[in-house]
Amino acid sequence: MRRAGLKWLALAVSGLLAPIGTVAEAKDAAPDAATRAWWALTRELSSDAMEGRDTGSPGYDRAAAVVAKRFAKAGLKPAGEGSGWFQTIPFEDLRLAEARSRLTIGGKRLAFNREVQLAPSAATPKALAAAATFRGYCSADEIGDVKGRLVVCYGRPAPARLKGFDRAKALHEAGAAGMLLIAAPGLPGEPIRWPFAYSRSVVPLEDTVKAKAGAPFLQGVLDPAAFRRLTPRAGAILKAGAAGADLPLAELGQAAARLTIVRRVTRSANVLGLLPGTDPALAGEVIVISAHLDGYGRGEPVSGDAIYNGTLDDAAYVALLEQLAAARAGKGFRRPVLFAVYTGEEKGLWGSRWFVRHPTVPLASLAAVINLDQVRPLYPLKVLTVHGLKESALGDLVRQVATARGIAVQEDPEPERDLLRRSDNWPLMQAGVPGASFVFATYDAASRARYRDWYQRRYHHPADDLATPVDWQAAADFNRFFTALTEAAAEAPERIQWHPGMRPGGD
């Protein structure tokens, strides 16, 4: 964190900052006191005053300070670096200065973040002059001679024949000037959302030190609507791509770019607190409960709103960790419970990855991870999709706790979205810790419509804010389920183990 952020942390943890939200502000939001209190905590963390809690921002630092102060008040023990609450990560932050940059293809200027989003890196060129070409899905047999060319590929979702084939690497090695993936049409449950907040990359400094830029190479994604402006064949191409059919190739004219990338070194911290266990024999079986505090911060305005508050993604579930800590008031379960609030999730799961690389609690002592992300209480809770349901005894506990509350559970019906690997449970699971995370499953036309509306209008957009139409009974039902599951895991008669042959591996 920047020095100003560290000052915020020090003041807030010492109790010199007044809370922003109160239970009174949420008095009409929910039907029961516990849910109203939870929403008041959510209100504080996701108000405009926190500016969307972007990784490395003063708004994130203020929110982290609030979390640490609440953990301290609840009787948790600091579990960060140096016997403190925080685990600080130095980041390199690369951001495209849109006002000082320009990209044209075939003489048509593309609007950054609304028609094209770039992924800045050490390899991003300051200037580009190259022929642009569309090469279908950019499979090995479609690429051909692309030396010196900007290559456009039909990007998402890609057909099965591309599984395991790294298009960017292949194009870079073939001497291409860059690659733009057409972000269309998206998956049925997760449509592509334009605009994007910004063209930006955030990576831990220790990774950038190891990285080699190599030859200049531009990378980004292209809006299908913008692609329609580049070639009269776009309509037929997009239709065929949506069906997974073979695609024709097309030349797109000359590409020209002038790009200004602003580099900063920032710091942002995980917040870590420990509720000690009551059974000394189980001190080496820590249950991790986690959520991410970071959001997108300030970005491309949508309907005049430039603050991406991240209320349900994921302030509400950091608030749920705070609420559980307060309810326990220092009273432990048999096993210790680590409350892990991560930074950098939206930029690449960096907070949880960093914790695994630099654990402040021995990795071998971690018995299970229950992660809260992707939880959207938009309609009644009847079925939970559980990532990690079949892999370990934690999934068995999830089933038992859910069934006792009249909640059905199911395995992921949309494995193509790869949600298991897209949340902070995954780095710990890779490191050998049994884990689980949750999604409210849809079950009828109304729930499917609300779920899709969320992804079309709110997910990673400013409209994920306090005006989101929450189903308060569903929120209360999930919150009670989570509390009961945490207790079941922390009080289980035996250590949670992987089922034979089910431990995940690889990236």
N, C-alpha and C positions, 0 to 999 in steps of 0.2 A: 504493500500500500504506500501511497505517497505520504509525505510527512504530515500534510493536512489531515489525511485520513487517520493516521496514527493518533493524532491529537483527539480526533472525534472518539476513537476507541477508548483512549485513556479517560476522557471525560465521562463517557457514558457508563463504562464499567464501574467508575468510582461513584456513580449515582448523581452526577451534576447536570445531566440532561433530563428534561421532563419528557415523558412518553407523549407521542403524537396522538395516538388513538386511545379511546376509552371504551369500556363496555357500554356506557350510556349511548355513545354514537351508534352502536349496533343494536340498540334495544328493540327495534322493530324488524330486524332482519331475519330472525329465526324463532321458532316456537319454544325452545328450551334454553335454560341458562348456560349450559355447557356449550351449545352451538353458538349462542350469541357471544360468549367469551372468546371462542375460537375465531369467530369472524372479526371481532375487535382487534385481535392480534394480527389477523390477515390485513385488516384495514391499515394498520400502522406500517406494516412491511411493504405494502403495495400502493401506498398513497403517492400522489405526484411529488411529495416532498422527498421521496427516495429516488426519484428520477429513473425508475426502471432497474436500479441495482446492477448496472453494467459492470462486468469484470474490470477491475482496475480504476473504478470511478469513485469520487467522494460519496455518491449516493449508496454504492455498495458498502463502503466503509461505515457509513452511518447505520445501515441495516445490520451489519455484522456486529457493531457495537451494541445495538439493542438486543440481539440474540445472546451475546455473551453476558450482558447484564442480567437478562432473564434466567439464563442457566445458573449464574452465580446465586441469584435470589432463591432459586428453586432447590439449592443444596447440592448441585452437581459439583464435581471436582474438575479443575482444569486438566485437559488431556492433550494440549497442543505442545508447541515447542517451549523449552525452558520453563516448564511448569506453569505455562500461561494457557490462555484460551485459544490462541491463534496459531495456525500453521501457514506461514507466509510463502507465497510462490512468486518469484520474479518472472515477468512475462515480457516478450517482445510483441508489440502491438503495431501491426501494419495496416494502414487504412488509406484507401483511395480518396484523394482530394477531388471530389466530383466536379467542383466549380473550376478547377484548374486542369481538367482532363477532358479528353474527347476521343470517341471511337466511331468510325464510320465504316460501313460495308456497302460496296456498290454505290457509293456517294450518299447513302442514307445515314444520317446521324442517329445513334442509338442512345436512349435515355438511361443513364446508370440507375440501377436498382429498380427501375420500372420496366425496362426492356432487356437489360443485360446486367448481371451481377458478376463482378470479378472477385477472384480469390487471390489477393496479393501475396507474394512470396519473394524470397531473395532472387528468384529467377524472372520476376515480372519485368519486362523491358520498359524503358522510359519512352521509347518510340517504336512504332511498328509500321512497316510498309510491305504488304504481302498480298498475293492472290488469295482469295477466300474460296473454299470449295466444300461442298456437302458430300460426305462419304458414307451415307447410310448410317448403320449402327456403329461403324468404325471397327468392325471385326477384322481379324487378321487378313481375310481374303478380300476385304473391301478397301483397305487403306491405300494400297498402291503407292505410287510415287508422290509423297507429300512434302518433300524437302523444300523448306522455305515458305510453306503455305500455312495460312490459318484454316484449320479444319473444323467444320461444324458437324456434329454427330447427333443422331437421334438418341436422346439420353435416358429418359426415365419413363416407364420401366424398360430395361433392356431385355432382349430375349434370352432364353436359357442357354443358347449356344455361346453367349459371352461370359458365362459364369467362370470366374477365375482368371479372366483375361483383363489385364490392366491397360485400358485404352490410352490413358495419359502417358504411361511409361512407354508403350509401344510407339506412340506418335512422337514423343520426345526423342526416343532413340532413332526414329526414322528422319529426324531433322526438321520436323514441323515447327512452325513459328508459334503455334498455340492450339488450343482446343476449346471450343464452346459446345456444351451439351444443351440440346433443346430440352427444357424442363417441361415435358408433356408426355402423356396427359395426366400423370400422377396415378396413384393407386386408388382403387374404389373408395377406401375409407379415409384417404388422406390426399386430397387434391392439392396440386401445386398452388402456392399462394404468391401473388404479386401485389404490391411491391415487396421487395426484401428490405430489411432495415438499413443495410449499408453493405458496401463492398469492403470486407475487413477480415483479417486473420489475427488470431491471438494464440501464441505458442509459448510454452515455458522456455526461458533463456537457455537452459541446459540442452534443449532439443535443437535450438537454432545454432548453437555453437558446434554441434555435431554435423549439422546439415551442410551439404554442398550445393551451391546454386546451379552449377553447370551452365549449359547454354541457355540463353534467354528463352522463355516459354510463357505464353499468356494462357491463363485458365479462367473459366467462368461458365455461367449458365445463361441461356438465351430463352426469352419468352416466346412461345409459339406464335403469338400475335405479331411479334416483331419479325419472326422468320417469314411470315406471310408477306411482309413488305420487301423481302430480299429476293424472292423468286416467284414467278407465277405458278410454279409447280408445287408450291408449299402445301396447298390444300390437299392434293392427292398424296403427297408424302406423309402428311400428318395423319390422314385417314388410314393409310396402309400401316404406319407405325403403330397406331392404336390397336390394330388387329394383329400385330406381330408379323406382318407379311414382309416379303422382300421389298427393299426400297431402291428407287432409282437414284443415281448420282446426279449432281448438278453443280455448275460453276456459278459463283455468286458475285463475281467482280472483284475489284481491288478493296482491300482493307487498309485503313490508315488509323493510327492511334498516337496520341500524345498523352502520357500517363504520369501523374505525380503521386507518388506513394509517400505518406508521412509515417515515419518510424518513431515510436516512443518506447521507452522501457517503463513498465508499470509494475505494481505489486498488488496482489489481492490474496486474501487469506481464507482458508477453511476455519470454521469454528468447531471446536471439539470439546465435549464435556463428558465426564464419566459418572454414572451412578454405580457406586461400588456394590458388589454382591454381599449377601449375608452368609454364604457357605464357603469357608476358606478352601474346601476341596474343589470348588468349581471356579476358583479365581482365574484359571487359565482357559475358561470357556465363555468368552465375551460375546454378547449379542449386539450387533451393530444395527441401529435404526438411523436411516439417513434420508436427506432431501437436499435439493440444491437451492441456494439463496440467490444466485445470479439470474439476471434477466438480460434483455437486449438494450436497456437504457433508452437513450434518445436515438431516433432514426428517421428514416424517410416518413414524412407525415402521411397519414391516412385520414381523410375527411377533416383535415386541419389539426389532428392530434399527433404529436411527434414523440410522446412518451409511451414506451412499450412496458406497461406496468407489471405484467407477468403475475396477475393475481392468482389464477389457478395453476400457473406454470412458473414458479412453484412456491410462491409466497405462502399460500394457504397451508402447505404441508410442512414447511418450516414452522409455521405457527402451530401445527398439530404436535410437532416435537416439543415445542415450548410448553404447550398445554399439558402434555403428558409429564414433562419434568416437574411442572408446578403441582400437578395432582399428586405426584409421589412425594414431594416435599422432602427429598433426601432419603426416603424409606426405600431400601433396595429390595430387589428380588433375590432369589438364590444365586443367580449368575449376575455378573456385572453387565451393565448396558452402556454401550458407547453411543452417545448422541452426536452424529456426524453431519454437519451442515457444510456443504461443499460450494466452492466457487468454480467458475469456468466450465460448468456443465454444458452450457449452450455453445461454447467454443470448442468442444471436443472432449468432454468428460475429464477435463484437466485436473479438477480438484481431487476427484477420487483416484485418478491415475497417479497423481503426485503422492497421495497418501499411501498407496500401495508401494511406490518406489521408496518413499521416505517415511515409513510407519512410525508414529509416535506411540503406538501400542503394538506389541509383537504380533506379526501376522499369524504366527502359529497359534496364538491364543484366541483368534477370532473364530467363533463357532457357527455363526450365521449372520446374514445381512438381510434386513427387511427394508426395502427402498420405496419411498413415496415420490412418485412422479407419474405423469400421464393420468392422474386421477381427476376425472371430470364429473362431479355430481350434478348432472344436468337433467336427469330423469330418475324415476324410482330405481333403487338398487335391488335387482332381482338375480342378476348373474354377474360374477366377476371372472374376467379373463385373467389367468394367473400365469405369469412368465416364471418358470421354475417349478411348475406344479408337479411334474413327474420325476424331476432329477434327484430329489433328496427327501429326507424325512421332514424338512421344513414344509414342503408341499403337502405332506400328509397332515401336518398340524394346521395348515391353511384350510384344508378341506374340513377338518373336524370343527374348527372354530366357525367357519362360514356356515356349515350345515346346522350347527346349534342355533344359528340366528336366522335360519330360513333363507340363506343366500346360496344359490347354486354356484358351482365353479366349473370352469372349462379350460382346456389348453388353448393356446393361441390359434384362432381360426384364420389369421392373416399372417402366416410366417414370412410372406414376402416383404412385409414391412420391417422385419428384423428388429422388433421393439425390445427384445431381450438384451441386445447388445447396444442399445441406444440410450441407456440410463445408467446411473451411477452404481447399480448393483453389479454391472458387468466386469469392471476391473477387479473387483474383489472376488467374483466367481472365477475369473481366469486365474487368480492367485490361489484358488483352492477353497474358497469360503462358500458353502451352500447359500443360495440366495433366492429371493422372490420379489416380484413387483406386480402391479395390478393395473387393470383397465376396466372401467365400467363397460360391460358388454351390452350391445344392443340386442333387442328381442322382438321389436315390432316396428311398424312404420313410423310411429311417433318418435321412438327413441333413436331410430336410424336418422331421421330428419334432423333432430337436435344435435346428434353427434356430427353429422356432416356440416351443419351450419357452423358449429364450433370451428371445425377445421377450415372452412371457407372464409370465415369472417374474423375469427378471434385468435386462433393459434399463431403465436409469434407475431401478433399485430397489436396495435394500441388498444383494440377492443377487448383484449383479455384484461379487463379492469374490474373495478368494484361494481359496475353495472351489469356484469354477467348474470344471467337469470339462473341462479342456483336453486336446485330442488333441496330445500332445507332438511326434509326428512331423510333424503338419500345421503346428504352430507353427514347428518347425525348418525345414521346407520353405519356408514363406512368408518367414521371416527371411532365408534364403539368397537367395531370389528378390529381395527388396528390396535387399539389398546388391549383388547383381549388376546390378540395374536402375540403381541410383544410379551405379555405375561405368560402365555403358554410356552413360548420359546425359552424364556428366562427361567421358568419353573419346571421344564421338562425333566422326566426322570433320568434320561440318558442324553449324552451329547448328540446333537444333530449331525447326521452323516449323509454322505452321498449314497444313492442307490448304486449297486454294482454296474459299472460300465457307463454311468450317466454323468460323470464329471466332465464339464465342457473343456475344450482346449482350443488353442490357436487364437487368432485375432477375429 
